[in-house]
Amino acid sequence: MFTIRNVTAPTKSNLLKSVCSRSMASKTPVGFIGLGNMGNPMAKNLMKHGYPLIIYDVFPDACKEFQDAGEQVVSSPADVAEKADRIITMLPTSINAIEAYSGANGILKKVKKGSLLIDSSTIDPAVSKELAKEVEKMGAVFMDAPVSGGVGAARSGNLTFMVGGVEDEFAAAQELLGCMGSNVVYCGAVGTGQAAKICNNMLLAISMIGTAEAMNLGIRLGLDPKLLAKILNMSSGRCWSSDTYNPVPGVMDGVPSANNYQGGFGATLMAKDLGLAQDSATSTKSPILLGSQAHQIYRMMCAKGYSKKDFSSVFQFLREEETF
């Protein structure tokens, strides 16, 4: 079950102000908590679709451009819940999500009955289930809706949302998520969205490492990297990591490898997601031999100074490591 919508990405900050007043008047405010690399462009796409925003981020500077564009900035997640009955959270870790919902100034302190709370963070499915129970006690609805597609898809409004929660509430969530994504997929009960995301990111990490290894080997065998990438992408080895997000500098424009691995999806976050996959594999007694190895590689990367670089910097890491 999904919807497809085409959204043109804003190219300049002044597009934040180019919202039809008639459209704004017809739509009630949406709360948005977490304005990082992903949350920032997601919130902008909601604005582009005419939704006034109630904004909070733990780093006030992240809110400035929204405030300058006329959006309301508040001082805590609880204040967001007081002013909006539909809230989207986009946070880095399970701990951040727990604090935003259940903390001293969390959403649950002032949430209104009937509110729809959508968490697009990638966190432990068990945490999503616990948060859903707490939200339900307050008479509100919780749905987990993690995303795939990266910063580029967040900017263009082409994310994929994997949604878990009560099916009767899916249409209400779909209305908002369709403003930020081209695919909004219902996965089942609360926690199944997180399960789908964890599986996807484990496969992404494995394929990125494989692409980096293949490119590194080919280059050392004397192949031109652009030629090798072209061959891979017309052959059976083709994957998203090779044709859309190639990790080798100079092969593609507009990806982190073309910008010293800045921006994008950090190695720390990939290591975190692989840790979630490892925990889930342990609890379900599922063998993930390559997933476990990928987890160790990204942990080593973080320990050796790659934590703030995009996860595709595994190519650079492997180039520098000759002891494996």
C-alpha atoms as a printed R data frame, in Angstrom:
    type eleno elety resid chain resno      x       y       z
1   ATOM     1    CA   MET     A     1  0.000   0.000   0.000
2   ATOM     2    CA   PHE     A     2  1.666   3.183  -1.097
3   ATOM     3    CA   THR     A     3  1.258   6.578  -2.684
4   ATOM     4    CA   ILE     A     4  3.492   8.274  -5.221
5   ATOM     5    CA   ARG     A     5  3.859  12.011  -5.391
6   ATOM     6    CA   ASN     A     6  6.385  14.037  -7.305
7   ATOM     7    CA   VAL     A     7  7.838  16.975  -5.399
8   ATOM     8    CA   THR     A     8 10.306  19.505  -6.767
9   ATOM     9    CA   ALA     A     9 13.109  20.233  -4.336
10  ATOM    10    CA   PRO     A    10 13.522  23.815  -3.061
11  ATOM    11    CA   THR     A    11 16.775  25.216  -4.398
12  ATOM    12    CA   LYS     A    12 17.073  28.385  -2.331
13  ATOM    13    CA   SER     A    13 16.219  29.273   1.242
14  ATOM    14    CA   ASN     A    14 13.766  31.932   0.108
15  ATOM    15    CA   LEU     A    15 11.523  29.160  -1.204
16  ATOM    16    CA   LEU     A    16 10.584  28.641   2.440
17  ATOM    17    CA   LYS     A    17  8.494  31.803   2.126
18  ATOM    18    CA   SER     A    18  6.799  30.915  -1.167
19  ATOM    19    CA   VAL     A    19  3.741  29.240   0.339
20  ATOM    20    CA   CYS     A    20  0.261  30.051  -0.879
21  ATOM    21    CA   SER     A    21 -1.633  31.893   1.862
22  ATOM    22    CA   ARG     A    22 -4.889  30.199   0.894
23  ATOM    23    CA   SER     A    23 -3.225  26.771   1.286
24  ATOM    24    CA   MET     A    24 -1.798  27.731   4.680
25  ATOM    25    CA   ALA     A    25 -5.169  28.927   5.898
26  ATOM    26    CA   SER     A    26 -6.723  25.551   5.096
27  ATOM    27    CA   LYS     A    27 -4.166  23.467   6.974
28  ATOM    28    CA   THR     A    28 -3.614  23.182  10.713
29  ATOM    29    CA   PRO     A    29 -0.092  23.465  12.156
30  ATOM    30    CA   VAL     A    30  2.174  20.429  12.277
31  ATOM    31    CA   GLY     A    31  4.788  19.981  14.979
32  ATOM    32    CA   PHE     A    32  8.284  19.019  13.859
33  ATOM    33    CA   ILE     A    33 11.022  17.988  16.281
34  ATOM    34    CA   GLY     A    34 14.563  17.363  15.041
35  ATOM    35    CA   LEU     A    35 16.057  19.529  12.279
36  ATOM    36    CA   GLY     A    36 19.256  17.696  11.404
37  ATOM    37    CA   ASN     A    37 20.505  16.631   7.973
38  ATOM    38    CA   MET     A    38 17.251  14.792   7.294
39  ATOM    39    CA   GLY     A    39 14.736  16.687   9.408
40  ATOM    40    CA   ASN     A    40 15.591  20.087   7.931
41  ATOM    41    CA   PRO     A    41 14.636  19.294   4.305
42  ATOM    42    CA   MET     A    42 11.680  17.182   5.420
43  ATOM    43    CA   ALA     A    43 10.260  20.124   7.362
44  ATOM    44    CA   LYS     A    44 10.823  22.402   4.372
45  ATOM    45    CA   ASN     A    45  8.772  20.103   2.170
46  ATOM    46    CA   LEU     A    46  5.887  20.260   4.644
47  ATOM    47    CA   MET     A    47  6.096  24.051   4.426
48  ATOM    48    CA   LYS     A    48  6.119  23.863   0.651
49  ATOM    49    CA   HIS     A    49  2.847  21.950   0.839
50  ATOM    50    CA   GLY     A    50  1.284  24.692   2.915
51  ATOM    51    CA   TYR     A    51  1.597  23.356   6.452
52  ATOM    52    CA   PRO     A    52  2.469  25.928   9.135
53  ATOM    53    CA   LEU     A    53  5.042  24.439  11.513
54  ATOM    54    CA   ILE     A    54  5.644  24.412  15.247
55  ATOM    55    CA   ILE     A    55  9.391  23.803  15.467
56  ATOM    56    CA   TYR     A    56 11.779  22.502  18.126
57  ATOM    57    CA   ASP     A    57 15.379  21.351  18.010
58  ATOM    58    CA   VAL     A    58 17.831  20.850  20.860
59  ATOM    59    CA   PHE     A    59 20.206  23.139  18.915
60  ATOM    60    CA   PRO     A    60 18.527  26.554  18.591
61  ATOM    61    CA   ASP     A    61 20.640  27.530  15.570
62  ATOM    62    CA   ALA     A    62 18.924  24.763  13.604
63  ATOM    63    CA   CYS     A    63 15.621  26.617  13.997
64  ATOM    64    CA   LYS     A    64 16.810  30.028  12.829
65  ATOM    65    CA   GLU     A    65 16.001  29.794   9.121
66  ATOM    66    CA   PHE     A    66 12.531  28.492   9.945
67  ATOM    67    CA   GLN     A    67 11.946  31.313  12.385
68  ATOM    68    CA   ASP     A    68 13.147  33.795   9.769
69  ATOM    69    CA   ALA     A    69 10.598  32.297   7.370
70  ATOM    70    CA   GLY     A    70  7.792  32.955   9.857
71  ATOM    71    CA   GLU     A    71  7.424  29.544  11.462
72  ATOM    72    CA   GLN     A    72  6.848  29.284  15.206
73  ATOM    73    CA   VAL     A    73  9.783  28.071  17.303
74  ATOM    74    CA   VAL     A    74  9.153  26.785  20.835
75  ATOM    75    CA   SER     A    75 11.430  25.823  23.704
76  ATOM    76    CA   SER     A    76 10.586  22.135  24.298
77  ATOM    77    CA   PRO     A    77  8.853  19.085  22.821
78  ATOM    78    CA   ALA     A    78  6.101  19.588  25.399
79  ATOM    79    CA   ASP     A    79  5.422  23.048  23.968
80  ATOM    80    CA   VAL     A    80  5.145  21.519  20.511
81  ATOM    81    CA   ALA     A    81  2.531  19.065  21.817
82  ATOM    82    CA   GLU     A    82  0.602  21.893  23.437
83  ATOM    83    CA   LYS     A    83  0.282  23.739  20.118
84  ATOM    84    CA   ALA     A    84 -0.037  20.925  17.543
85  ATOM    85    CA   ASP     A    85 -2.067  17.728  17.410
86  ATOM    86    CA   ARG     A    86  0.037  16.199  14.600
87  ATOM    87    CA   ILE     A    87  3.747  15.874  15.358
88  ATOM    88    CA   ILE     A    88  6.664  14.377  13.449
89  ATOM    89    CA   THR     A    89  9.915  13.529  15.223
90  ATOM    90    CA   MET     A    90 13.204  12.902  13.400
91  ATOM    91    CA   LEU     A    91 15.929  12.096  15.927
92  ATOM    92    CA   PRO     A    92 19.317  10.309  15.869
93  ATOM    93    CA   THR     A    93 18.961   7.564  18.498
94  ATOM    94    CA   SER     A    94 16.603   5.644  20.759
95  ATOM    95    CA   ILE     A    95 17.785   7.707  23.730
96  ATOM    96    CA   ASN     A    96 16.934  10.953  21.921
97  ATOM    97    CA   ALA     A    97 13.485   9.628  21.033
98  ATOM    98    CA   ILE     A    98 12.768   8.522  24.601
99  ATOM    99    CA   GLU     A    99 13.793  11.960  25.887
100 ATOM   100    CA   ALA     A   100 11.654  13.777  23.317
101 ATOM   101    CA   TYR     A   101  8.565  11.750  24.196
102 ATOM   102    CA   SER     A   102  8.961  10.778  27.850
103 ATOM   103    CA   GLY     A   103 11.470  13.285  29.233
104 ATOM   104    CA   ALA     A   104 10.829  16.012  31.792
105 ATOM   105    CA   ASN     A   105  9.784  18.380  29.000
106 ATOM   106    CA   GLY     A   106  8.680  15.675  26.595
107 ATOM   107    CA   ILE     A   107  5.709  15.441  24.280
108 ATOM   108    CA   LEU     A   108  3.724  13.299  26.705
109 ATOM   109    CA   LYS     A   109  3.693  16.097  29.298
110 ATOM   110    CA   LYS     A   110  1.263  18.151  27.210
111 ATOM   111    CA   VAL     A   111  0.003  15.875  24.443
112 ATOM   112    CA   LYS     A   112 -3.679  16.285  23.579
113 ATOM   113    CA   LYS     A   113 -6.088  13.372  23.270
114 ATOM   114    CA   GLY     A   114 -6.484  12.268  19.696
115 ATOM   115    CA   SER     A   115 -3.088  13.602  18.629
116 ATOM   116    CA   LEU     A   116 -1.149  11.758  15.916
117 ATOM   117    CA   LEU     A   117  2.542  11.278  16.746
118 ATOM   118    CA   ILE     A   118  4.779  10.017  13.935
119 ATOM   119    CA   ASP     A   119  8.354   9.050  14.715
120 ATOM   120    CA   SER     A   120 10.617   8.962  11.649
121 ATOM   121    CA   SER     A   121 13.757   8.256  13.669
122 ATOM   122    CA   THR     A   122 15.534   4.933  13.181
123 ATOM   123    CA   ILE     A   123 15.438   3.321  16.611
124 ATOM   124    CA   ASP     A   124 15.066  -0.056  18.307
125 ATOM   125    CA   PRO     A   125 11.662  -1.591  17.414
126 ATOM   126    CA   ALA     A   126 11.215  -2.436  21.107
127 ATOM   127    CA   VAL     A   127 11.546   1.256  21.997
128 ATOM   128    CA   SER     A   128  8.911   2.147  19.396
129 ATOM   129    CA   LYS     A   129  6.544  -0.376  20.958
130 ATOM   130    CA   GLU     A   130  7.112   1.007  24.468
131 ATOM   131    CA   LEU     A   131  6.583   4.577  23.303
132 ATOM   132    CA   ALA     A   132  3.364   3.513  21.578
133 ATOM   133    CA   LYS     A   133  2.067   2.072  24.853
134 ATOM   134    CA   GLU     A   134  2.843   5.291  26.716
135 ATOM   135    CA   VAL     A   135  1.224   7.398  24.002
136 ATOM   136    CA   GLU     A   136 -1.872   5.197  23.987
137 ATOM   137    CA   LYS     A   137 -2.298   5.736  27.738
138 ATOM   138    CA   MET     A   138 -2.575   9.466  27.006
139 ATOM   139    CA   GLY     A   139 -5.318   8.882  24.442
140 ATOM   140    CA   ALA     A   140 -3.103   9.653  21.457
141 ATOM   141    CA   VAL     A   141 -1.807   7.611  18.510
142 ATOM   142    CA   PHE     A   142  1.837   6.671  17.830
143 ATOM   143    CA   MET     A   143  3.216   5.416  14.520
144 ATOM   144    CA   ASP     A   144  6.796   4.561  13.618
145 ATOM   145    CA   ALA     A   145  7.731   5.762  10.133
146 ATOM   146    CA   PRO     A   146 11.493   5.579   9.506
147 ATOM   147    CA   VAL     A   147 12.778   6.674   6.111
148 ATOM   148    CA   SER     A   148 15.104   5.564   3.350
149 ATOM   149    CA   GLY     A   149 16.657   7.564   0.535
150 ATOM   150    CA   GLY     A   150 19.190   9.809   2.215
151 ATOM   151    CA   VAL     A   151 19.576  13.560   2.238
152 ATOM   152    CA   GLY     A   152 19.088  13.890  -1.526
153 ATOM   153    CA   ALA     A   153 15.688  12.207  -1.385
154 ATOM   154    CA   ALA     A   154 14.778  14.256   1.689
155 ATOM   155    CA   ARG     A   155 15.466  17.432  -0.282
156 ATOM   156    CA   SER     A   156 13.543  16.339  -3.358
157 ATOM   157    CA   GLY     A   157 10.625  14.899  -1.408
158 ATOM   158    CA   ASN     A   158 11.272  11.379  -2.684
159 ATOM   159    CA   LEU     A   159 11.844   9.499   0.557
160 ATOM   160    CA   THR     A   160 10.432   6.064   1.227
161 ATOM   161    CA   PHE     A   161  8.515   5.840   4.517
162 ATOM   162    CA   MET     A   162  8.056   2.461   6.229
163 ATOM   163    CA   VAL     A   163  5.071   2.842   8.534
164 ATOM   164    CA   GLY     A   164  4.051   0.765  11.527
165 ATOM   165    CA   GLY     A   165  0.936   1.338  13.619
166 ATOM   166    CA   VAL     A   166 -2.832   0.996  13.696
167 ATOM   167    CA   GLU     A   167 -3.960   0.561  10.100
168 ATOM   168    CA   ASP     A   168 -7.025   2.762  10.589
169 ATOM   169    CA   GLU     A   169 -4.690   5.709  11.243
170 ATOM   170    CA   PHE     A   170 -2.495   5.100   8.194
171 ATOM   171    CA   ALA     A   171 -4.440   7.463   5.913
172 ATOM   172    CA   ALA     A   172 -3.939  10.346   8.349
173 ATOM   173    CA   ALA     A   173 -0.208   9.669   8.496
174 ATOM   174    CA   GLN     A   174 -0.041   9.220   4.726
175 ATOM   175    CA   GLU     A   175 -1.416  12.724   4.181
176 ATOM   176    CA   LEU     A   176  1.648  14.243   5.862
177 ATOM   177    CA   LEU     A   177  4.267  11.712   4.827
178 ATOM   178    CA   GLY     A   178  3.235  11.983   1.180
179 ATOM   179    CA   CYS     A   179  4.436  15.601   1.263
180 ATOM   180    CA   MET     A   180  7.947  14.372   2.011
181 ATOM   181    CA   GLY     A   181  8.113  11.035   0.223
182 ATOM   182    CA   SER     A   182  7.220   9.363  -3.051
183 ATOM   183    CA   ASN     A   183  6.606   6.000  -1.372
184 ATOM   184    CA   VAL     A   184  4.620   5.591   1.847
185 ATOM   185    CA   VAL     A   185  4.328   1.903   2.699
186 ATOM   186    CA   TYR     A   186  2.213   0.380   5.462
187 ATOM   187    CA   CYS     A   187  4.196  -2.437   7.108
188 ATOM   188    CA   GLY     A   188  1.921  -3.608   9.933
189 ATOM   189    CA   ALA     A   189  1.781  -3.072  13.701
190 ATOM   190    CA   VAL     A   190  3.964  -0.606  15.606
191 ATOM   191    CA   GLY     A   191  7.615  -1.579  15.267
192 ATOM   192    CA   THR     A   192  7.346  -3.152  11.816
193 ATOM   193    CA   GLY     A   193  8.415   0.099  10.159
194 ATOM   194    CA   GLN     A   194 11.582   0.019  12.245
195 ATOM   195    CA   ALA     A   195 12.087  -3.648  11.414
196 ATOM   196    CA   ALA     A   196 11.932  -2.919   7.683
197 ATOM   197    CA   LYS     A   197 14.341   0.008   8.042
198 ATOM   198    CA   ILE     A   198 16.881  -2.004  10.035
199 ATOM   199    CA   CYS     A   199 16.873  -4.762   7.397
200 ATOM   200    CA   ASN     A   200 17.272  -2.191   4.621
201 ATOM   201    CA   ASN     A   201 20.184  -0.429   6.282
202 ATOM   202    CA   MET     A   202 21.967  -3.669   7.050
203 ATOM   203    CA   LEU     A   203 21.782  -4.571   3.360
204 ATOM   204    CA   LEU     A   204 22.870  -1.034   2.412
205 ATOM   205    CA   ALA     A   205 25.967  -1.264   4.612
206 ATOM   206    CA   ILE     A   206 26.898  -4.653   3.179
207 ATOM   207    CA   SER     A   207 26.438  -3.450  -0.409
208 ATOM   208    CA   MET     A   208 28.412  -0.253   0.231
209 ATOM   209    CA   ILE     A   209 31.329  -2.231   1.654
210 ATOM   210    CA   GLY     A   210 31.136  -4.615  -1.292
211 ATOM   211    CA   THR     A   211 31.101  -1.736  -3.773
212 ATOM   212    CA   ALA     A   212 34.057  -0.089  -2.030
213 ATOM   213    CA   GLU     A   213 36.032  -3.342  -2.054
214 ATOM   214    CA   ALA     A   214 35.293  -4.003  -5.732
215 ATOM   215    CA   MET     A   215 36.197  -0.459  -6.766
216 ATOM   216    CA   ASN     A   216 39.401  -0.524  -4.713
217 ATOM   217    CA   LEU     A   217 40.442  -3.870  -6.174
218 ATOM   218    CA   GLY     A   218 39.704  -2.734  -9.727
219 ATOM   219    CA   ILE     A   219 41.664   0.488  -9.311
220 ATOM   220    CA   ARG     A   220 44.665  -1.433  -7.955
221 ATOM   221    CA   LEU     A   221 44.428  -3.749 -10.953
222 ATOM   222    CA   GLY     A   222 44.786  -0.738 -13.222
223 ATOM   223    CA   LEU     A   223 41.168   0.015 -14.157
224 ATOM   224    CA   ASP     A   224 39.925   3.568 -14.506
225 ATOM   225    CA   PRO     A   225 37.343   4.085 -11.698
226 ATOM   226    CA   LYS     A   226 34.747   5.727 -13.955
227 ATOM   227    CA   LEU     A   227 35.051   2.917 -16.476
228 ATOM   228    CA   LEU     A   228 34.794   0.281 -13.761
229 ATOM   229    CA   ALA     A   229 31.714   1.955 -12.301
230 ATOM   230    CA   LYS     A   230 30.144   2.069 -15.782
231 ATOM   231    CA   ILE     A   231 30.783  -1.643 -16.268
232 ATOM   232    CA   LEU     A   232 29.419  -2.559 -12.827
233 ATOM   233    CA   ASN     A   233 26.305  -0.511 -13.458
234 ATOM   234    CA   MET     A   234 25.511  -2.343 -16.695
235 ATOM   235    CA   SER     A   235 26.292  -5.726 -15.147
236 ATOM   236    CA   SER     A   236 24.983  -8.035 -12.450
237 ATOM   237    CA   GLY     A   237 26.964  -6.291  -9.703
238 ATOM   238    CA   ARG     A   238 24.898  -3.147 -10.041
239 ATOM   239    CA   CYS     A   239 23.381  -1.743  -6.834
240 ATOM   240    CA   TRP     A   240 22.336   1.595  -5.311
241 ATOM   241    CA   SER     A   241 25.775   2.032  -3.777
242 ATOM   242    CA   SER     A   242 27.406   1.746  -7.200
243 ATOM   243    CA   ASP     A   243 24.969   3.590  -9.477
244 ATOM   244    CA   THR     A   244 23.480   6.286  -7.236
245 ATOM   245    CA   TYR     A   245 25.898   6.839  -4.335
246 ATOM   246    CA   ASN     A   246 29.266   5.684  -5.597
247 ATOM   247    CA   PRO     A   247 31.915   5.859  -2.847
248 ATOM   248    CA   VAL     A   248 34.883   6.677  -5.091
249 ATOM   249    CA   PRO     A   249 35.834  10.379  -5.380
250 ATOM   250    CA   GLY     A   250 35.560  11.664  -8.939
251 ATOM   251    CA   VAL     A   251 33.156   9.003 -10.216
252 ATOM   252    CA   MET     A   252 29.915  10.903  -9.534
253 ATOM   253    CA   ASP     A   253 28.889  14.485  -8.854
254 ATOM   254    CA   GLY     A   254 26.514  15.523  -6.095
255 ATOM   255    CA   VAL     A   255 27.352  12.708  -3.673
256 ATOM   256    CA   PRO     A   256 29.413  12.834  -0.450
257 ATOM   257    CA   SER     A   257 32.425  11.160  -2.093
258 ATOM   258    CA   ALA     A   258 32.657  14.231  -4.331
259 ATOM   259    CA   ASN     A   259 32.784  16.482  -1.259
260 ATOM   260    CA   ASN     A   260 35.373  14.817   0.992
261 ATOM   261    CA   TYR     A   261 32.566  12.639   2.383
262 ATOM   262    CA   GLN     A   262 30.855  15.589   4.045
263 ATOM   263    CA   GLY     A   263 27.080  15.598   4.606
264 ATOM   264    CA   GLY     A   264 24.947  12.582   3.861
265 ATOM   265    CA   PHE     A   265 24.497   9.700   6.303
266 ATOM   266    CA   GLY     A   266 27.231   9.576   8.930
267 ATOM   267    CA   ALA     A   267 29.307   6.500   9.688
268 ATOM   268    CA   THR     A   268 28.255   6.839  13.335
269 ATOM   269    CA   LEU     A   269 24.594   6.501  12.392
270 ATOM   270    CA   MET     A   270 25.308   3.507  10.192
271 ATOM   271    CA   ALA     A   271 27.190   1.857  13.046
272 ATOM   272    CA   LYS     A   272 24.199   2.588  15.290
273 ATOM   273    CA   ASP     A   273 21.737   1.052  12.814
274 ATOM   274    CA   LEU     A   274 23.924  -2.017  12.402
275 ATOM   275    CA   GLY     A   275 23.968  -2.329  16.192
276 ATOM   276    CA   LEU     A   276 20.171  -2.367  16.127
277 ATOM   277    CA   ALA     A   277 20.287  -5.086  13.488
278 ATOM   278    CA   GLN     A   278 22.728  -7.062  15.637
279 ATOM   279    CA   ASP     A   279 20.472  -6.750  18.690
280 ATOM   280    CA   SER     A   280 17.432  -7.825  16.690
281 ATOM   281    CA   ALA     A   281 19.340 -10.753  15.200
282 ATOM   282    CA   THR     A   282 20.356 -11.888  18.686
283 ATOM   283    CA   SER     A   283 16.804 -11.655  20.036
284 ATOM   284    CA   THR     A   284 15.355 -13.567  17.067
285 ATOM   285    CA   LYS     A   285 18.279 -16.015  16.761
286 ATOM   286    CA   SER     A   286 18.840 -14.937  13.151
287 ATOM   287    CA   PRO     A   287 22.274 -15.467  11.554
288 ATOM   288    CA   ILE     A   288 23.635 -12.224  10.043
289 ATOM   289    CA   LEU     A   289 27.221 -13.137   9.243
290 ATOM   290    CA   LEU     A   290 27.848 -10.283   6.794
291 ATOM   291    CA   GLY     A   291 25.749  -7.871   8.862
292 ATOM   292    CA   SER     A   292 27.890  -8.565  11.921
293 ATOM   293    CA   GLN     A   293 31.086  -8.055   9.906
294 ATOM   294    CA   ALA     A   294 29.711  -4.783   8.512
295 ATOM   295    CA   HIS     A   295 28.940  -3.663  12.059
296 ATOM   296    CA   GLN     A   296 32.522  -4.284  13.127
297 ATOM   297    CA   ILE     A   297 33.913  -2.434  10.099
298 ATOM   298    CA   TYR     A   298 31.835   0.668  10.804
299 ATOM   299    CA   ARG     A   299 32.738   0.550  14.485
300 ATOM   300    CA   MET     A   300 36.403   0.458  13.525
301 ATOM   301    CA   MET     A   301 35.866   3.376  11.168
302 ATOM   302    CA   CYS     A   302 34.336   5.453  13.947
303 ATOM   303    CA   ALA     A   303 37.259   4.621  16.231
304 ATOM   304    CA   LYS     A   304 39.721   5.742  13.554
305 ATOM   305    CA   GLY     A   305 38.325   9.196  12.842
306 ATOM   306    CA   TYR     A   306 35.577   8.516  10.324
307 ATOM   307    CA   SER     A   307 32.624   9.040  12.659
308 ATOM   308    CA   LYS     A   308 31.549  12.373  11.167
309 ATOM   309    CA   LYS     A   309 32.111  11.357   7.557
310 ATOM   310    CA   ASP     A   310 29.457   9.857   5.304
311 ATOM   311    CA   PHE     A   311 29.193   6.074   5.488
312 ATOM   312    CA   SER     A   312 30.501   5.793   1.907
313 ATOM   313    CA   SER     A   313 33.903   6.831   3.307
314 ATOM   314    CA   VAL     A   314 34.371   3.100   3.894
315 ATOM   315    CA   PHE     A   315 36.135   3.253   0.503
316 ATOM   316    CA   GLN     A   316 38.725   5.661   1.898
317 ATOM   317    CA   PHE     A   317 39.032   3.568   5.054
318 ATOM   318    CA   LEU     A   318 39.711   0.408   3.068
319 ATOM   319    CA   ARG     A   319 42.221   2.229   0.843
320 ATOM   320    CA   GLU     A   320 44.187   3.221   3.910
321 ATOM   321    CA   GLU     A   321 43.935  -0.137   5.655
322 ATOM   322    CA   GLU     A   322 46.176  -2.802   4.180
323 ATOM   323    CA   THR     A   323 46.258  -5.144   7.187
324 ATOM   324    CA   PHE     A   324 42.929  -6.932   6.654
